[in-house]
Amino acid sequence: MAQKSIWDAAGREAKAKDGDRGQPLDRVLFMMGNKNSGKTTLLSRFLERSDERKATAGLEYTYLRKSSASSMGKDVAHIWELGGGTSLADLIDVVIKPNNIS
């Protein structure tokens, strides 16, 4: 079976891990990397957005809600992107909390 998108691949992996859960997933994705490494471009493609991309200024948040055939409701992906290279590394503490790490 050919993969249609990153979201489809992630959904298959989550289903294999969690089985037929019946409840929507609520996950956190944190992206960081070197300045001008393509983080925003990758996220735009993942989110299937065609709007003009701009450099990330600090810490940015977006989310994606998607219906799932295996749950009652919509799965949610909370997406955080840290721009500016290592100069803003202290902002990681805003996102990384014990309830986000499992």
Secondary structure by P-SEA (a helix, b strand, c coil): cccccaaaaaaaaaaaacccccbbbbbbbbbbbcccccaaaaaaaaacccccccccccbbbbbbbbbbccccbbbbbbbbbbcccccccccccccccccccc
